[in-house]
Amino acid sequence: MRGFRWPPPPDSGPRTSGPGPGGPRTGRPALPEPETELVTTPHGVRLERLVTGTGDPVTVFAHGLGNGIATTRPFGSGVTGRKVFFQFRGHGRSDAPDGSWTYLDLARDLRAVADLGGASRAFGASLGAGALCRLLTESPERFDKLVFFLPAVLDEPRGPVARQRLTDLLEAVESGDASAVADVVSLELPPPVRNTPAGWAYLRQRLDQLLRDGLADGLATLPEQAPLHDVAALAAVNAPALVIACAGDDLHPVEVAERLAAALPRATLHVYDRPGVLWSERADLRERISGFLNE
């Protein structure tokens, strides 16, 4: 990775390895990775975890598919109390048990980390939102407050665009070709950000993590699955919930967020008018999440 030069560094952007003086000035959604720990869960899967902050309440943060702790930390930057971030199985340094996995397995990972950390509130992004939904069908009273960011799927599998994106990412990571991984990861960035110092830094950080830790093959079947058999099961959830979506996001359709908000008895739905809100609406997003959880 030290010699990696794709895409070409933008003007005034990073031209050497590491953050250095050429690092991004503003707008970077991923924070530097601190030292994490491995914790053993009751179901025998070791998961990578990071705990920040002090005091109560405790909030657990569940990331999206192919992402992890670094990309989830910004969501908790304004949240009070302790914050527990972790990597689902098959991500980062977490275990990758043999065989294919289901959303029930992910829900067990999430529940175990929440229980070990004493979390009373939960945040789920994309895949993490699906795992959180599955957990709530089993234990609707588990959390006091809930945030769902860009839910991608409920009772129907993801669409062909999302499936192809994951297939491309898994194949690129398995190949070990940094340029191939960069081609896929760069699609996570809004076009105006891709040739900026902030976009370059984000891309480098994602490549460093993916090429270092890889992604497990067990993730490949998840886009073909749905976390719920029937969204009506969420009617038993009485906790206040915030559901956040973005218009124009092909991987996280607004319709999914609307159905989720309608299924949860005490949900508030907020839809941004364009995707890429971690870049274009970061301050508003931070205040919206922290204001909901902290009140």
QUIVEN-V900200 format. One record per pair of residues at least 24 apart in sequence whose ideal C-beta (glycine too) atoms are under 7 Angstrom apart, sorted by the first residue. I is the first residue (numbers start at 1). J is the second residue. D is the distance in Angstrom with one decimal. If there is no record, write none. Layout:
BEGIN
((I & J & D) (I & J & D))
END
This chain:
BEGIN
((1 & 178 & 6.5) (1 & 207 & 6.4) (1 & 208 & 5.7) (1 & 211 & 6.4) (4 & 178 & 5.1) (4 & 207 & 7.0) (6 & 179 & 4.9) (6 & 182 & 5.3) (7 & 195 & 7.0) (9 & 200 & 6.0) (10 & 195 & 4.8) (10 & 196 & 5.6) (10 & 197 & 5.9) (10 & 200 & 5.8) (12 & 197 & 6.2) (13 & 197 & 3.9) (13 & 200 & 4.7) (14 & 197 & 6.6) (14 & 200 & 5.6) (14 & 201 & 6.2) (14 & 204 & 6.8) (23 & 201 & 5.6) (24 & 197 & 4.5) (24 & 198 & 3.9) (24 & 201 & 4.3) (25 & 197 & 6.5) (26 & 198 & 6.6) (27 & 198 & 4.2) (27 & 279 & 5.9) (27 & 282 & 7.0) (28 & 198 & 4.9) (28 & 201 & 5.5) (28 & 202 & 6.1) (29 & 71 & 6.9) (29 & 74 & 5.2) (29 & 202 & 6.4) (29 & 278 & 4.0) (29 & 279 & 6.6) (29 & 282 & 6.8) (30 & 70 & 4.7) (30 & 71 & 5.2) (30 & 202 & 5.5) (30 & 205 & 5.2) (31 & 70 & 6.2) (31 & 73 & 4.8) (31 & 74 & 6.3) (33 & 70 & 5.1) (36 & 69 & 6.6) (38 & 93 & 6.2) (39 & 116 & 6.1) (41 & 109 & 6.9) (41 & 112 & 3.7) (42 & 112 & 5.9) (43 & 108 & 5.2) (43 & 112 & 6.4) (45 & 89 & 5.6) (45 & 95 & 4.8) (45 & 97 & 6.1) (45 & 109 & 6.5) (46 & 94 & 6.6) (46 & 95 & 4.7) (47 & 86 & 5.3) (47 & 87 & 6.3) (47 & 94 & 4.6) (47 & 109 & 6.0) (47 & 113 & 6.1) (48 & 86 & 6.3) (48 & 87 & 4.2) (48 & 92 & 4.6) (48 & 93 & 4.3) (48 & 94 & 4.8) (49 & 84 & 6.6) (49 & 86 & 4.6) (49 & 113 & 6.3) (50 & 85 & 4.5) (51 & 82 & 6.1) (51 & 84 & 5.4) (51 & 117 & 6.6) (52 & 83 & 5.0) (53 & 81 & 5.9) (53 & 82 & 4.6) (53 & 83 & 4.9) (54 & 82 & 6.2) (55 & 81 & 5.3) (55 & 82 & 6.5) (56 & 81 & 5.4) (57 & 81 & 4.6) (57 & 120 & 4.9) (57 & 121 & 5.7) (58 & 82 & 4.5) (58 & 84 & 6.3) (58 & 117 & 5.6) (58 & 118 & 5.1) (58 & 119 & 4.4) (58 & 120 & 6.1) (59 & 83 & 5.4) (59 & 119 & 6.1) (59 & 121 & 4.3) (59 & 122 & 6.9) (59 & 123 & 6.2) (59 & 293 & 6.3) (60 & 84 & 4.6) (60 & 110 & 6.9) (60 & 113 & 5.8) (60 & 114 & 4.5) (60 & 117 & 6.2) (60 & 119 & 3.9) (60 & 122 & 5.2) (61 & 85 & 4.9) (61 & 123 & 4.7) (62 & 110 & 5.3) (62 & 123 & 6.7) (62 & 124 & 4.4) (62 & 125 & 6.8) (62 & 128 & 2.8) (62 & 131 & 5.7) (62 & 132 & 6.0) (63 & 88 & 6.9) (63 & 125 & 5.8) (63 & 128 & 5.3) (64 & 125 & 4.7) (64 & 126 & 3.4) (64 & 127 & 4.9) (64 & 128 & 6.1) (65 & 126 & 6.3) (65 & 127 & 4.0) (65 & 166 & 6.4) (65 & 219 & 6.7) (65 & 222 & 6.6) (66 & 166 & 7.0) (66 & 169 & 5.5) (66 & 215 & 6.1) (68 & 92 & 5.0) (68 & 209 & 6.5) (70 & 205 & 6.4) (70 & 209 & 6.6) (72 & 125 & 6.4) (74 & 278 & 6.7) (75 & 123 & 5.9) (75 & 149 & 6.8) (75 & 289 & 5.8) (77 & 286 & 5.8) (78 & 286 & 5.0) (78 & 287 & 6.7) (78 & 290 & 3.2) (79 & 289 & 6.9) (79 & 290 & 5.0) (79 & 293 & 5.2) (79 & 294 & 6.6) (80 & 294 & 5.1) (84 & 113 & 6.1) (84 & 117 & 4.0) (84 & 119 & 5.7) (86 & 113 & 4.6) (90 & 215 & 6.3) (90 & 216 & 3.2) (90 & 218 & 5.2) (90 & 219 & 5.0) (91 & 215 & 6.8) (92 & 213 & 5.0) (93 & 213 & 6.4) (96 & 216 & 3.6) (96 & 218 & 5.9) (99 & 218 & 6.6) (100 & 218 & 5.7) (100 & 221 & 4.5) (101 & 218 & 4.7) (101 & 222 & 6.8) (102 & 225 & 6.1) (103 & 130 & 5.7) (103 & 131 & 5.9) (103 & 134 & 4.5) (103 & 225 & 6.2) (103 & 227 & 3.8) (104 & 134 & 6.2) (106 & 131 & 3.8) (107 & 131 & 5.0) (107 & 134 & 4.1) (107 & 135 & 4.1) (107 & 138 & 6.9) (110 & 135 & 5.6) (111 & 135 & 5.4) (120 & 144 & 4.8) (121 & 145 & 4.4) (121 & 293 & 5.9) (122 & 146 & 5.6) (123 & 147 & 4.4) (123 & 149 & 6.9) (124 & 148 & 5.6) (125 & 149 & 4.4) (125 & 150 & 6.1) (126 & 150 & 5.1) (126 & 152 & 4.9) (126 & 252 & 6.2) (127 & 152 & 6.9) (130 & 227 & 4.0) (131 & 227 & 6.7) (133 & 227 & 5.1) (133 & 228 & 5.8) (133 & 234 & 6.7) (134 & 227 & 4.1) (134 & 228 & 6.6) (136 & 234 & 6.2) (136 & 237 & 5.1) (137 & 228 & 6.3) (137 & 233 & 4.3) (137 & 234 & 6.8) (140 & 236 & 3.9) (140 & 237 & 4.5) (141 & 238 & 7.0) (143 & 239 & 5.4) (144 & 239 & 5.7) (145 & 239 & 5.8) (145 & 240 & 5.5) (145 & 293 & 5.8) (146 & 239 & 5.3) (146 & 241 & 4.1) (147 & 242 & 4.8) (147 & 289 & 5.9) (147 & 292 & 6.6) (147 & 293 & 6.7) (148 & 241 & 6.6) (148 & 243 & 4.7) (148 & 244 & 6.9) (148 & 260 & 6.1) (149 & 244 & 4.9) (150 & 244 & 6.8) (150 & 245 & 6.4) (150 & 246 & 6.7) (150 & 249 & 6.6) (150 & 252 & 3.9) (151 & 243 & 6.8) (151 & 252 & 6.7) (151 & 256 & 5.1) (151 & 257 & 5.4) (151 & 260 & 5.2) (152 & 251 & 6.3) (152 & 252 & 4.9) (152 & 256 & 6.4) (153 & 226 & 5.5) (153 & 227 & 6.6) (153 & 256 & 6.5) (154 & 226 & 6.6) (154 & 227 & 6.9) (154 & 228 & 5.4) (154 & 231 & 5.2) (154 & 256 & 5.9) (154 & 259 & 5.9) (154 & 260 & 6.1) (155 & 226 & 5.2) (155 & 228 & 4.6) (155 & 229 & 6.4) (155 & 230 & 6.1) (155 & 231 & 5.5) (156 & 226 & 5.4) (157 & 223 & 6.5) (157 & 224 & 5.2) (157 & 225 & 6.0) (157 & 226 & 5.4) (158 & 223 & 4.4) (161 & 250 & 5.1) (161 & 251 & 6.6) (162 & 223 & 5.7) (162 & 251 & 4.9) (163 & 223 & 4.3) (165 & 251 & 6.6) (166 & 223 & 5.2) (170 & 215 & 5.7) (170 & 219 & 6.8) (170 & 220 & 5.8) (173 & 210 & 5.3) (173 & 214 & 5.7) (173 & 215 & 5.0) (176 & 211 & 6.7) (178 & 207 & 5.9) (178 & 211 & 6.3) (181 & 207 & 5.7) (181 & 210 & 5.8) (181 & 211 & 6.5) (182 & 207 & 6.1) (190 & 275 & 6.8) (190 & 276 & 3.5) (190 & 279 & 5.6) (190 & 280 & 6.9) (193 & 279 & 5.1) (231 & 259 & 6.1) (231 & 263 & 4.3) (232 & 263 & 6.9) (234 & 263 & 4.3) (234 & 264 & 5.5) (235 & 263 & 6.6) (235 & 265 & 6.4) (237 & 264 & 5.6) (237 & 265 & 6.8) (238 & 265 & 6.2) (238 & 266 & 6.4) (239 & 266 & 6.7) (240 & 266 & 4.8) (241 & 266 & 6.2) (241 & 267 & 4.2) (242 & 268 & 5.4) (242 & 292 & 4.6) (243 & 267 & 5.4) (243 & 269 & 4.8) (244 & 270 & 5.3) (245 & 271 & 4.8) (246 & 271 & 7.0) (246 & 272 & 4.6) (246 & 274 & 6.4) (246 & 275 & 4.4) (246 & 277 & 5.7) (247 & 271 & 6.0) (247 & 272 & 6.8) (247 & 273 & 5.4) (247 & 274 & 6.3) (248 & 274 & 5.6) (248 & 275 & 5.2) (249 & 275 & 4.2))
END
